[in-house]
Amino acid sequence: MTRAARFAYWLVPIAFCIALYWLGLRTWFQQDDFTWLNLRNHVTGFQSLLWALFAPLAQGTFRSFSDRAIFLLFSSLFRLHSAPYRLFVLLNQILNVVLIMLVARKLTKSELSGFLAPLFWLSNIALIIPMSWTSAYNEVQYPTFLLLGFYLFVRYTETGNPRLYWAQWAVFVLGFGSLELNMVYPAIAGLYALLFASRYFRSTLPMLGVSVFFAAIEKSLSGQMGNSYYEMDFHPASLLATFGRHWDILLGISAYGGPAQWPDWLVLLVTAVLTAAILMFVAWQTRSGRWLPLFCVGWFLIVLAPLLPLHNHVIQYYPAIPAIGMAILAAYAMSLAWQRGWANAAMAAALALLYILPSASVVQAGMTYYHDRSVRVRSLVQNVALAKQTNPGKTILIQNVDDDLFWSSVYYLPFRLFGWSDVLLTPDSRSRIKEDPAFPPLDSYFLTPAATAAFLKEGSALVYSVEDGNLRDVTSSYAASYFNGMDSGASPIAVLRP
């Protein structure tokens, strides 16, 4: 391979990553981002810093490196400028691309597989949210720990060098600060050892003990999670149903077929074809005594397994890390097909495109959606901040907030970042918000009708309406309509309700 070809070999997957996810660089904060951005306001000294970094938060998780450190550090340096956060995420993902190439080349002994594996992974729709939402950065950061640790272990089994083994241990322990899913790593290393390097299997057992210990500590400190989203169901039927939903996300056909107005039978057919191709390839290779496809499927199942009991909480990004194993499997299948002549290569390429083209299309649409939503969130926060600065001491009431804008911004109290607790929604806005029974009541987000009347009479509140991404001062017209409704005997909320 020439120097230019070698350069292109490593550059093309990186360029593919940037081409798919560049819009994430322009995506602003949303949802839980505001909770983590506000964490800095709780740090007043060394003791509170330790609490912010290591106390169990967010459903009892630790995630000191992925959730806490990045927001504490970047909010101190860059405040509410989102571009540095997003650039950091993209650079980390580029590192993951390189690591997947290294791992795939090592496992498959094929340069073609090393080239294709990141392309398959990057095309997966499970990466949309991590690449557009900073609070999901753990789904980008943890693969770095997982891939690096596993690569070191594979090298250790090849060389017997104890320094590689202990370096893997260091990466493994640090991985607990990124994502609690790190508990599954010993099972991945153990499966690899059983299939390819059995004499090293016993070296994975101490790590399994650490995972069990960490799981016990996390369970004892986290307590009950507090809503039905995290209810666990271990019945086989429930586990299989949840697995099916994750499998749909992995293949991406359902997500593409709906907007493309495919008939249901076509979505099912394409999903069945891809599923059958995967199962047949794994079965064929396993019967032939080639264990790599079985290991790749094992990777997918091992990493996904802790998520299967969460039957009420199937999120699009959950298969992102499990999908690494399936990406390596697909790349390996392509490399074998390439070696077996044009007919096999053409068939494999057709199957690959049947996955990549719809999935990449969904990725592009998803990145656009989260970018556009974040623009609305930024406009709301910045315009409210301007209104508060222009009218100090005034309560700000916001009208015409729709359900999506509420749950992507207002619910997470973005105005606490500025120390404001007097930014509320008008009482008539409540009809536009769909309450979630898994969350506490939303009463505190809306000013009561009585308080609204009092504030408007006193002139201590201003009312702004969300219109075309901006805020318009409608205090006078709102007050007139509100009091006219009261004078007529009708509910002012009914009068103002759109």
C-alpha positions as CSV (number, residue, x, y, z in Angstrom):
1,M,0.0,0.0,0.0
2,T,1.4,3.4,-1.0
3,R,1.8,6.3,1.4
4,A,-1.1,8.1,-0.3
5,A,-3.3,4.9,-0.1
6,R,-2.3,4.5,3.6
7,F,-3.2,8.1,4.3
8,A,-6.6,7.7,2.6
9,Y,-7.2,4.4,4.4
10,W,-7.2,6.2,7.8
11,L,-8.6,9.5,6.6
12,V,-11.8,8.2,4.8
13,P,-13.5,6.8,7.9
14,I,-12.7,10.0,9.8
15,A,-14.0,12.1,6.9
16,F,-17.2,9.9,6.9
17,C,-17.6,10.6,10.6
18,I,-17.3,14.3,10.1
19,A,-19.7,14.2,7.0
20,L,-22.4,12.5,9.0
21,Y,-22.1,14.4,12.3
22,W,-20.7,17.8,11.5
23,L,-24.0,19.4,12.4
24,G,-23.4,18.4,15.9
25,L,-20.8,21.1,16.1
26,R,-23.6,23.7,15.7
27,T,-26.0,22.1,18.1
28,W,-26.8,24.0,21.3
29,F,-27.7,22.7,24.8
30,Q,-31.0,20.9,25.5
31,Q,-32.7,18.8,28.2
32,D,-30.3,17.4,30.9
33,D,-27.5,19.7,29.6
34,F,-29.0,22.4,31.8
35,T,-28.9,20.2,34.9
36,W,-25.2,19.5,34.4
37,L,-24.4,23.0,33.4
38,N,-25.9,24.1,36.7
39,L,-23.6,21.7,38.6
40,R,-20.9,24.3,38.7
41,N,-23.1,26.6,40.7
42,H,-23.0,24.0,43.5
43,V,-19.2,24.0,43.7
44,T,-18.0,26.4,46.4
45,G,-14.9,24.6,47.6
46,F,-12.9,21.4,47.6
47,Q,-15.5,19.3,49.5
48,S,-18.4,20.4,47.2
49,L,-16.1,19.6,44.2
50,L,-15.7,16.1,45.4
51,W,-19.4,15.8,45.9
52,A,-20.0,17.1,42.3
53,L,-17.6,14.7,40.8
54,F,-18.3,11.5,42.8
55,A,-21.7,11.6,44.5
56,P,-24.3,9.3,43.0
57,L,-26.5,11.4,40.8
58,A,-28.8,10.9,37.8
59,Q,-30.5,7.6,38.7
60,G,-27.6,6.7,41.1
61,T,-24.9,6.9,38.5
62,F,-21.3,8.1,39.1
63,R,-20.0,8.9,35.6
64,S,-17.4,11.3,37.0
65,F,-15.5,11.7,33.7
66,S,-18.3,11.7,31.1
67,D,-21.1,13.7,32.8
68,R,-19.5,15.6,35.6
69,A,-15.9,16.5,34.6
70,I,-16.7,17.8,31.0
71,F,-19.5,20.0,32.2
72,L,-17.6,21.3,35.3
73,L,-14.5,22.1,33.2
74,F,-16.1,23.4,30.0
75,S,-18.8,25.5,31.8
76,S,-16.0,27.1,33.7
77,L,-14.0,27.8,30.6
78,F,-16.6,28.4,27.9
79,R,-19.9,29.1,29.9
80,L,-22.8,28.7,27.5
81,H,-20.7,28.5,24.2
82,S,-21.6,25.0,23.1
83,A,-19.1,24.7,20.2
84,P,-16.1,23.6,22.4
85,Y,-18.2,21.0,24.0
86,R,-19.4,19.6,20.7
87,L,-15.9,19.8,19.2
88,F,-14.6,17.7,22.1
89,V,-17.3,15.1,21.5
90,L,-16.5,14.9,17.8
91,L,-12.7,14.6,18.4
92,N,-13.4,11.8,20.9
93,Q,-15.5,10.0,18.3
94,I,-12.7,10.3,15.8
95,L,-10.5,8.6,18.4
96,N,-13.1,5.8,18.6
97,V,-13.0,5.5,14.8
98,V,-9.2,4.8,15.0
99,L,-9.6,2.4,17.9
100,I,-12.3,0.4,16.0
101,M,-10.0,0.2,13.0
102,L,-7.2,-1.1,15.2
103,V,-9.5,-3.7,17.0
104,A,-11.1,-4.8,13.7
105,R,-7.8,-5.3,12.0
106,K,-6.5,-7.2,14.9
107,L,-9.5,-9.5,15.2
108,T,-10.1,-10.1,11.5
109,K,-6.5,-10.0,10.2
110,S,-8.0,-7.9,7.3
111,E,-7.2,-4.3,6.4
112,L,-10.5,-4.2,4.5
113,S,-12.4,-5.1,7.7
114,G,-10.5,-2.4,9.6
115,F,-11.6,0.1,7.0
116,L,-15.2,-0.9,6.9
117,A,-16.0,-1.5,10.5
118,P,-16.1,2.2,11.5
119,L,-18.3,2.9,8.5
120,F,-20.9,0.4,9.6
121,W,-20.8,1.7,13.2
122,L,-21.0,5.3,12.3
123,S,-24.0,4.7,10.1
124,N,-26.0,3.3,13.0
125,I,-28.9,5.5,14.1
126,A,-28.1,4.8,17.8
127,L,-25.3,7.4,17.4
128,I,-27.6,10.3,16.6
129,I,-28.3,11.4,20.1
130,P,-24.8,11.0,21.5
131,M,-23.5,13.1,18.6
132,S,-26.0,15.9,19.1
133,W,-26.7,16.0,22.8
134,T,-23.8,16.6,25.2
135,S,-25.5,14.8,28.1
136,A,-25.2,11.6,26.1
137,Y,-21.4,12.1,25.8
138,N,-20.9,8.9,27.9
139,E,-22.0,6.9,24.9
140,V,-19.0,8.4,23.0
141,Q,-16.5,8.4,25.8
142,Y,-17.0,4.9,27.2
143,P,-16.3,3.2,23.9
144,T,-12.8,4.7,24.1
145,F,-12.3,2.9,27.4
146,L,-13.9,-0.3,26.2
147,L,-12.0,-0.5,22.9
148,L,-8.6,0.6,24.3
149,G,-8.9,-1.9,27.2
150,F,-9.9,-4.7,24.9
151,Y,-7.1,-3.9,22.4
152,L,-4.6,-4.0,25.2
153,F,-6.0,-7.4,26.4
154,V,-5.7,-8.9,22.9
155,R,-2.2,-7.6,22.6
156,Y,-1.5,-9.2,26.0
157,T,-2.7,-12.6,24.8
158,E,-0.5,-12.3,21.7
159,T,2.7,-11.3,23.6
160,G,2.3,-12.3,27.2
161,N,3.7,-8.9,28.2
162,P,2.4,-8.2,31.7
163,R,2.6,-4.5,31.2
164,L,-0.2,-4.7,28.6
165,Y,-2.3,-6.7,31.1
166,W,-1.8,-4.1,33.9
167,A,-2.4,-1.2,31.4
168,Q,-5.7,-2.9,30.5
169,W,-6.5,-3.1,34.2
170,A,-5.9,0.7,34.6
171,V,-8.2,1.4,31.6
172,F,-10.8,-0.9,33.0
173,V,-10.9,0.7,36.5
174,L,-11.0,4.2,35.0
175,G,-13.9,3.1,32.8
176,F,-16.2,3.0,35.8
177,G,-15.9,6.8,35.9
178,S,-17.3,7.0,32.4
179,L,-20.3,4.6,32.4
180,E,-21.6,1.9,34.7
181,L,-21.9,-0.4,31.7
182,N,-18.2,-0.9,32.2
183,M,-19.2,-3.8,34.4
184,V,-19.6,-6.0,31.3
185,Y,-16.0,-5.6,30.1
186,P,-14.7,-8.7,31.9
187,A,-17.3,-10.8,30.2
188,I,-16.2,-9.5,26.8
189,A,-12.5,-10.2,27.6
190,G,-13.5,-13.6,29.1
191,L,-15.4,-14.6,26.0
192,Y,-12.5,-13.6,23.7
193,A,-10.1,-15.6,25.9
194,L,-12.4,-18.7,25.8
195,L,-12.7,-18.6,22.1
196,F,-9.2,-17.6,21.0
197,A,-6.7,-17.6,24.0
198,S,-8.0,-20.1,26.6
199,R,-4.9,-20.0,28.7
200,Y,-5.6,-16.3,29.5
201,F,-9.2,-16.8,30.6
202,R,-8.3,-17.0,34.3
203,S,-6.7,-13.6,34.1
204,T,-10.1,-12.1,33.4
205,L,-11.7,-13.4,36.6
206,P,-10.3,-10.8,39.0
207,M,-11.9,-8.1,36.8
208,L,-15.2,-9.9,37.1
209,G,-14.9,-9.7,40.9
210,V,-14.3,-5.9,40.6
211,S,-17.4,-5.6,38.4
212,V,-19.5,-7.5,40.9
213,F,-18.1,-5.3,43.8
214,F,-18.9,-2.1,41.8
215,A,-22.4,-3.3,41.0
216,A,-23.1,-3.9,44.7
217,I,-21.7,-0.5,45.7
218,E,-23.7,1.3,43.1
219,K,-26.9,-0.6,44.1
220,S,-26.4,0.2,47.8
221,L,-25.8,3.9,47.1
222,S,-28.3,4.6,44.4
223,G,-31.5,3.6,46.1
224,Q,-34.8,3.5,44.3
225,M,-34.8,5.3,41.0
226,G,-38.1,6.9,41.6
227,N,-40.2,6.4,38.4
228,S,-41.6,3.6,36.2
229,Y,-39.1,4.2,33.4
230,Y,-36.5,2.3,35.4
231,E,-38.7,-0.5,36.4
232,M,-37.1,-3.9,35.6
233,D,-38.9,-6.9,34.2
234,F,-36.9,-10.1,34.0
235,H,-39.7,-12.2,32.5
236,P,-38.5,-13.9,29.2
237,A,-41.3,-12.5,27.1
238,S,-40.5,-9.0,28.3
239,L,-36.8,-9.5,27.7
240,L,-37.4,-10.8,24.2
241,A,-39.8,-7.9,23.4
242,T,-37.3,-5.3,24.6
243,F,-34.5,-7.1,22.6
244,G,-36.7,-6.8,19.5
245,R,-37.0,-3.1,20.0
246,H,-33.2,-2.7,20.3
247,W,-32.7,-4.9,17.2
248,D,-35.0,-2.6,15.3
249,I,-32.9,0.4,16.3
250,L,-29.7,-1.5,15.4
251,L,-30.9,-2.2,11.8
252,G,-32.6,1.2,11.4
253,I,-35.1,0.0,8.8
254,S,-38.2,0.8,10.9
255,A,-36.9,4.3,11.6
256,Y,-36.4,4.9,7.8
257,G,-39.5,3.1,6.6
258,G,-42.0,5.3,8.5
259,P,-41.0,8.7,7.2
260,A,-40.3,7.2,3.7
261,Q,-43.9,5.8,3.8
262,W,-42.9,2.2,3.2
263,P,-45.7,-0.3,3.7
264,D,-45.4,-2.3,6.9
265,W,-44.7,-5.5,4.9
266,L,-41.7,-4.0,3.2
267,V,-40.2,-2.8,6.5
268,L,-40.7,-6.3,7.9
269,L,-39.3,-7.9,4.8
270,V,-36.1,-5.8,4.7
271,T,-35.6,-6.3,8.5
272,A,-36.1,-10.1,8.0
273,V,-33.6,-10.2,5.1
274,L,-30.9,-8.4,7.1
275,T,-31.6,-10.5,10.2
276,A,-31.5,-13.8,8.2
277,A,-28.3,-12.8,6.5
278,I,-26.6,-12.1,9.9
279,L,-27.8,-15.4,11.5
280,M,-26.9,-17.5,8.4
281,F,-23.4,-16.0,8.3
282,V,-22.8,-16.6,12.0
283,A,-24.1,-20.1,11.8
284,W,-22.0,-21.0,8.7
285,Q,-18.8,-19.6,10.3
286,T,-19.5,-21.3,13.6
287,R,-20.1,-24.7,12.0
288,S,-16.8,-24.2,10.1
289,G,-14.9,-23.7,13.4
290,R,-14.4,-19.9,12.9
291,W,-15.4,-18.2,16.1
292,L,-15.0,-14.5,15.3
293,P,-18.7,-14.0,14.2
294,L,-19.8,-15.7,17.4
295,F,-17.6,-13.4,19.4
296,C,-19.0,-10.3,17.6
297,V,-22.6,-11.4,18.4
298,G,-21.5,-12.1,22.0
299,W,-20.1,-8.6,22.2
300,F,-23.5,-7.3,21.1
301,L,-25.5,-9.5,23.6
302,I,-23.1,-8.9,26.5
303,V,-23.2,-5.1,26.3
304,L,-26.9,-5.0,25.7
305,A,-27.9,-7.5,28.4
306,P,-28.0,-5.1,31.4
307,L,-30.4,-2.9,29.4
308,L,-32.9,-5.6,28.5
309,P,-34.8,-5.5,31.8
310,L,-35.6,-1.8,31.3
311,H,-38.7,-2.5,29.3
312,N,-40.1,1.0,29.8
313,H,-36.9,2.7,29.0
314,V,-35.8,1.8,25.5
315,I,-33.8,4.8,24.2
316,Q,-32.5,5.1,20.7
317,Y,-28.8,5.5,21.8
318,Y,-28.8,2.3,24.0
319,P,-27.5,0.0,21.1
320,A,-24.7,2.4,20.2
321,I,-22.0,0.5,22.2
322,P,-23.3,-3.0,21.5
323,A,-23.4,-2.1,17.8
324,I,-19.6,-2.0,17.7
325,G,-19.6,-5.8,17.8
326,M,-22.1,-6.0,14.9
327,A,-20.1,-3.5,12.9
328,I,-17.0,-5.6,13.2
329,L,-19.1,-8.7,12.2
330,A,-20.4,-6.9,9.1
331,A,-16.9,-5.7,8.1
332,Y,-15.6,-9.3,8.5
333,A,-18.4,-10.7,6.4
334,M,-17.6,-8.1,3.6
335,S,-13.9,-9.0,3.7
336,L,-14.7,-12.7,3.3
337,A,-17.2,-12.1,0.5
338,W,-14.6,-9.9,-1.3
339,Q,-12.2,-12.9,-1.2
340,R,-14.8,-15.3,-2.7
341,G,-15.3,-13.6,-6.1
342,W,-17.5,-10.9,-7.6
343,A,-20.8,-12.6,-7.1
344,N,-20.4,-13.0,-3.4
345,A,-18.9,-9.5,-3.1
346,A,-21.9,-8.0,-5.0
347,M,-24.4,-9.8,-2.8
348,A,-22.6,-8.7,0.4
349,A,-22.4,-5.1,-0.9
350,A,-26.1,-5.1,-1.7
351,L,-26.9,-6.2,1.9
352,A,-24.5,-3.6,3.3
353,L,-26.1,-0.8,1.3
354,L,-29.5,-2.0,2.4
355,Y,-28.4,-1.2,5.9
356,I,-26.1,1.8,5.4
357,L,-28.2,4.0,3.0
358,P,-31.4,4.0,5.0
359,S,-29.5,4.3,8.3
360,A,-27.3,7.2,7.1
361,S,-30.4,8.9,5.8
362,V,-32.0,8.7,9.3
363,V,-28.8,9.9,10.9
364,Q,-28.9,13.0,8.7
365,A,-32.5,13.7,9.5
366,G,-31.9,13.1,13.2
367,M,-29.0,15.4,13.4
368,T,-31.0,18.1,11.6
369,Y,-33.9,17.6,14.1
370,Y,-31.7,17.9,17.2
371,H,-29.9,20.9,15.7
372,D,-33.1,22.7,14.8
373,R,-34.6,21.9,18.2
374,S,-31.5,23.3,20.0
375,V,-31.8,26.5,18.0
376,R,-35.3,27.0,19.4
377,V,-34.0,26.3,22.9
378,R,-31.2,28.7,22.5
379,S,-33.5,31.4,21.2
380,L,-35.8,31.0,24.1
381,V,-33.1,31.1,26.7
382,Q,-31.2,34.0,25.2
383,N,-34.4,36.1,24.6
384,V,-35.6,35.5,28.2
385,A,-32.1,36.5,29.4
386,L,-32.3,39.7,27.4
387,A,-35.8,40.4,28.8
388,K,-34.6,39.8,32.4
389,Q,-31.6,42.1,31.9
390,T,-33.8,44.8,30.3
391,N,-36.4,44.6,33.0
392,P,-34.7,43.7,36.3
393,G,-37.0,42.7,39.1
394,K,-39.8,41.7,36.7
395,T,-41.4,38.2,36.6
396,I,-41.3,36.8,33.1
397,L,-44.3,34.8,32.0
398,I,-44.0,32.8,28.7
399,Q,-46.9,31.9,26.5
400,N,-47.2,29.7,23.5
401,V,-44.5,27.1,24.6
402,D,-45.3,23.9,22.8
403,D,-44.7,20.4,24.2
404,D,-41.4,19.8,22.4
405,L,-39.9,23.1,23.5
406,F,-41.1,22.5,27.1
407,W,-39.5,19.1,27.5
408,S,-36.3,20.1,25.7
409,S,-35.7,23.2,27.8
410,V,-38.2,24.6,30.3
411,Y,-38.6,21.4,32.2
412,Y,-34.9,21.3,33.0
413,L,-35.0,24.8,34.5
414,P,-32.4,26.5,32.3
415,F,-32.9,29.9,34.0
416,R,-31.5,28.6,37.2
417,L,-28.1,29.0,35.5
418,F,-28.6,32.8,35.9
419,G,-30.1,32.5,39.4
420,W,-33.7,33.2,38.2
421,S,-36.7,31.4,39.7
422,D,-39.3,33.8,38.5
423,V,-39.5,32.7,34.9
424,L,-42.7,30.8,34.5
425,L,-45.3,29.7,32.0
426,T,-48.7,31.4,31.7
427,P,-51.6,29.3,33.1
428,D,-53.2,28.9,29.7
429,S,-50.0,27.3,28.4
430,R,-50.7,24.1,30.4
431,S,-53.1,22.7,27.8
432,R,-50.2,22.5,25.3
433,I,-48.0,20.3,27.5
434,K,-48.5,16.5,27.7
435,E,-47.7,15.5,31.2
436,D,-45.8,12.3,31.8
437,P,-47.1,10.2,34.6
438,A,-43.6,8.9,35.3
439,F,-42.5,12.4,36.3
440,P,-43.7,14.6,39.2
441,P,-46.6,17.0,38.6
442,L,-45.8,20.1,36.6
443,D,-47.6,22.7,38.8
444,S,-44.4,24.6,39.7
445,Y,-43.7,25.5,36.1
446,F,-47.0,27.5,35.7
447,L,-48.1,30.6,37.5
448,T,-51.5,30.1,39.0
449,P,-54.5,32.1,37.6
450,A,-54.8,34.1,40.9
451,A,-51.1,35.0,40.9
452,T,-51.2,35.9,37.3
453,A,-54.1,38.3,37.9
454,A,-52.3,39.8,40.8
455,F,-49.0,40.2,39.0
456,L,-50.6,41.8,36.0
457,K,-52.6,44.3,38.1
458,E,-49.4,45.2,40.0
459,G,-47.4,45.5,36.8
460,S,-44.7,43.2,38.3
461,A,-44.8,40.7,35.4
462,L,-44.2,40.8,31.7
463,V,-45.7,38.3,29.3
464,Y,-43.9,37.1,26.2
465,S,-45.2,34.9,23.5
466,V,-43.0,32.4,21.6
467,E,-43.4,33.2,17.9
468,D,-41.3,32.0,15.0
469,G,-38.4,31.2,17.3
470,N,-38.4,34.6,19.0
471,L,-40.2,36.2,21.9
472,R,-42.7,39.0,21.5
473,D,-43.9,41.2,24.3
474,V,-47.6,40.7,24.5
475,T,-48.1,42.0,28.1
476,S,-50.8,44.6,27.2
477,S,-52.9,42.4,24.9
478,Y,-52.5,39.4,27.2
479,A,-53.6,41.5,30.3
480,A,-56.6,42.9,28.4
481,S,-57.8,39.5,27.2
482,Y,-57.2,38.0,30.6
483,F,-59.2,40.6,32.5
484,N,-61.9,40.8,29.8
485,G,-62.4,37.1,30.4
486,M,-62.7,37.6,34.1
487,D,-65.2,40.4,33.7
488,S,-67.4,38.4,31.3
489,G,-67.5,35.5,33.8
490,A,-65.6,33.2,31.5
491,S,-62.5,31.5,32.6
492,P,-59.5,33.7,31.5
493,I,-57.6,30.6,30.7
494,A,-60.3,29.4,28.3
495,V,-60.4,32.8,26.7
496,L,-56.6,32.8,26.1
497,R,-56.2,29.1,25.2
498,P,-55.3,28.7,21.6
